[in-house]
Amino acid sequence: PGADRPLKSARDFERAEGMAVELKTYRPVHGAKQFSGELVGLRDGMVVIKAATGEELSFPKKDVAIVRPSVDFDELDLQDDVDVE
């Protein structure tokens, strides 16, 4: 499976705790359908993430369309490490 494979099972959520994730909901929550942050975990049927502000956000699992690890690249990641002589 790829690095951005969606999290589905409880075990997937356990392995991804502490990782940066992207979360999308079926309906807007507080005016938005897309959220990102650090995965706190799956707690009592709720997907919990910590936003960049430090605030913990909880979403009922049934209202979450997808949760997947966030994969970010910068210019250094995209450069070749090949020496040309």
Backbone as CSV, one residue per row, in Angstrom:
resi,resn,N_x,N_y,N_z,CA_x,CA_y,CA_z,C_x,C_y,C_z
1,PRO,0.817,-1.200,0.000,0.000,0.000,0.000,0.858,1.259,0.000
2,GLY,0.361,2.304,-0.595,1.080,3.560,-0.685,1.146,4.304,0.640
3,ALA,1.980,5.320,0.670,2.190,6.108,1.889,0.940,6.884,2.294
4,ASP,0.073,7.165,1.321,-1.127,7.938,1.635,-2.384,7.063,1.664
5,ARG,-2.195,5.757,1.928,-3.321,4.823,1.992,-4.265,5.239,3.114
6,PRO,-5.570,5.297,2.835,-6.537,5.693,3.873,-6.491,4.766,5.090
7,LEU,-6.741,5.356,6.253,-6.811,4.595,7.503,-8.238,4.081,7.648
8,LYS,-8.385,2.792,7.878,-9.725,2.213,7.984,-9.925,1.446,9.282
9,SER,-9.042,0.532,9.585,-9.234,-0.320,10.757,-8.672,0.351,12.016
10,ALA,-9.090,-0.182,13.165,-8.569,0.321,14.443,-7.050,0.182,14.478
11,ARG,-6.544,-0.900,13.906,-5.087,-1.114,13.880,-4.389,-0.045,13.025
12,ASP,-5.010,0.334,11.895,-4.454,1.411,11.066,-4.321,2.690,11.891
13,PHE,-5.364,3.010,12.655,-5.351,4.221,13.469,-4.290,4.138,14.558
14,GLU,-4.117,2.966,15.165,-3.093,2.789,16.201,-1.701,3.026,15.631
15,ARG,-1.428,2.459,14.458,-0.101,2.611,13.842,0.180,4.050,13.441
16,ALA,-0.870,4.794,13.115,-0.686,6.160,12.616,-0.741,7.226,13.710
17,GLU,-0.945,6.828,14.966,-0.996,7.827,16.044,0.279,8.655,16.057
18,GLY,0.116,9.973,16.145,1.251,10.885,16.164,1.675,11.369,14.789
19,MET,1.111,10.780,13.735,1.461,11.188,12.370,0.565,12.335,11.904
20,ALA,1.067,13.106,10.948,0.258,14.150,10.320,-0.747,13.475,9.393
21,VAL,-2.016,13.885,9.494,-3.071,13.306,8.665,-3.942,14.388,8.042
22,GLU,-4.626,13.986,6.990,-5.668,14.797,6.361,-6.984,14.077,6.604
23,LEU,-8.006,14.816,6.983,-9.305,14.240,7.292,-10.360,14.991,6.504
24,LYS,-11.295,14.254,5.889,-12.400,14.862,5.159,-13.697,14.311,5.718
25,THR,-14.683,15.189,5.882,-15.995,14.791,6.388,-17.020,14.809,5.253
26,TYR,-18.119,14.087,5.473,-19.183,14.065,4.471,-19.909,15.405,4.390
27,ARG,-20.109,16.041,5.555,-20.797,17.326,5.623,-19.913,18.344,6.322
28,PRO,-20.108,19.616,6.055,-19.296,20.633,6.731,-19.436,20.581,8.253
29,VAL,-18.321,20.765,8.913,-18.264,20.873,10.372,-17.618,22.225,10.656
30,HIS,-18.337,23.094,11.332,-17.849,24.455,11.582,-17.435,25.128,10.277
31,GLY,-18.199,24.890,9.206,-17.972,25.552,7.925,-16.900,24.931,7.046
32,ALA,-16.351,23.790,7.416,-15.298,23.166,6.603,-15.532,21.658,6.499
33,LYS,-15.003,21.084,5.423,-15.086,19.636,5.229,-13.709,18.976,5.242
34,GLN,-12.652,19.783,5.239,-11.292,19.251,5.225,-10.525,19.797,6.421
35,PHE,-9.811,18.889,7.086,-9.041,19.239,8.270,-7.695,18.542,8.201
36,SER,-6.718,19.081,8.884,-5.421,18.410,8.962,-4.847,18.639,10.350
37,GLY,-3.979,17.728,10.736,-3.348,17.830,12.045,-2.675,16.524,12.399
38,GLU,-2.271,16.417,13.646,-1.615,15.208,14.151,-2.687,14.257,14.682
39,LEU,-2.640,13.016,14.249,-3.625,12.039,14.704,-3.382,11.693,16.170
40,VAL,-4.385,11.970,16.997,-4.340,11.587,18.407,-4.774,10.127,18.511
41,GLY,-5.812,9.761,17.743,-6.234,8.368,17.716,-7.720,8.209,17.494
42,LEU,-8.149,6.974,17.580,-9.557,6.608,17.480,-10.016,6.309,18.901
43,ARG,-10.860,7.173,19.449,-11.275,7.072,20.853,-12.801,7.004,20.945
44,ASP,-13.324,5.906,21.454,-14.768,5.749,21.661,-15.580,6.113,20.424
45,GLY,-15.146,5.632,19.262,-15.865,5.882,18.018,-15.651,7.259,17.424
46,MET,-14.702,8.001,17.983,-14.406,9.350,17.501,-12.977,9.390,16.967
47,VAL,-12.796,10.030,15.808,-11.462,10.269,15.267,-11.004,11.597,15.860
48,VAL,-9.875,11.579,16.546,-9.383,12.775,17.235,-8.065,13.206,16.609
49,ILE,-7.994,14.482,16.216,-6.752,15.051,15.698,-6.419,16.309,16.483
50,LYS,-5.130,16.645,16.494,-4.689,17.889,17.120,-4.330,18.841,15.986
51,ALA,-5.050,19.958,15.900,-4.819,20.965,14.865,-3.521,21.724,15.150
52,ALA,-3.059,22.470,14.169,-1.828,23.256,14.310,-1.929,24.253,15.467
53,THR,-3.148,24.650,15.806,-3.367,25.586,16.907,-3.219,24.919,18.267
54,GLY,-3.108,23.573,18.273,-3.020,22.832,19.517,-4.367,22.336,19.999
55,GLU,-5.430,22.785,19.362,-6.786,22.378,19.733,-7.055,20.945,19.258
56,GLU,-7.665,20.138,20.108,-8.055,18.789,19.720,-9.447,18.837,19.108
57,LEU,-9.579,18.244,17.938,-10.848,18.183,17.232,-11.296,16.734,17.181
58,SER,-12.578,16.487,17.473,-13.129,15.131,17.465,-14.237,15.038,16.434
59,PHE,-14.237,13.939,15.702,-15.226,13.704,14.663,-15.796,12.299,14.817
60,PRO,-17.126,12.146,14.847,-17.683,10.796,14.873,-17.206,10.028,13.637
61,LYS,-16.724,8.812,13.821,-16.174,8.033,12.710,-17.180,7.888,11.578
62,LYS,-18.468,7.790,11.894,-19.482,7.629,10.856,-19.626,8.878,9.976
63,ASP,-19.177,10.037,10.461,-19.267,11.285,9.703,-17.995,11.585,8.919
64,VAL,-16.974,10.728,9.059,-15.687,10.946,8.405,-15.637,10.164,7.097
65,ALA,-15.410,10.881,6.003,-15.330,10.241,4.691,-13.998,9.527,4.510
66,ILE,-12.902,10.183,4.917,-11.574,9.589,4.728,-10.571,10.218,5.686
67,VAL,-9.646,9.394,6.148,-8.490,9.859,6.933,-7.290,9.193,6.293
68,ARG,-6.290,9.996,5.941,-5.076,9.417,5.367,-3.862,10.209,5.818
69,PRO,-2.717,9.519,5.888,-1.488,10.226,6.264,-1.208,11.353,5.275
70,SER,-0.718,12.438,5.793,-0.362,13.588,4.967,1.054,13.386,4.437
71,VAL,1.201,13.508,3.138,2.506,13.353,2.511,2.889,14.706,1.924
72,ASP,3.894,15.325,2.523,4.344,16.643,2.070,5.748,16.545,1.498
73,PHE,5.965,17.223,0.390,7.275,17.270,-0.247,7.720,18.718,-0.335
74,ASP,9.023,18.933,-0.259,9.561,20.259,-0.519,10.589,20.132,-1.640
75,GLU,11.189,21.236,-2.025,12.139,21.228,-3.147,13.301,20.261,-2.931
76,LEU,13.803,20.164,-1.701,14.919,19.256,-1.432,14.530,17.799,-1.646
77,ASP,13.278,17.457,-1.320,12.808,16.093,-1.525,12.758,15.731,-3.002
78,LEU,12.549,16.718,-3.839,12.360,16.471,-5.256,13.657,16.507,-6.063
79,GLN,14.757,16.906,-5.431,16.035,16.987,-6.140,16.681,15.612,-6.249
80,ASP,17.350,15.386,-7.358,18.084,14.134,-7.551,19.381,14.187,-6.746
81,ASP,19.772,13.041,-6.225,21.022,12.949,-5.473,22.134,12.374,-6.341
82,VAL,22.032,12.555,-7.641,23.006,11.992,-8.572,24.099,13.030,-8.842
83,ASP,25.347,12.603,-8.662,26.484,13.486,-8.977,26.786,13.353,-10.467
84,VAL,26.868,14.482,-11.130,27.205,14.482,-12.550,28.629,15.016,-12.687
85,GLU,29.513,14.185,-13.229,30.921,14.618,-13.374,31.310,14.631,-14.817
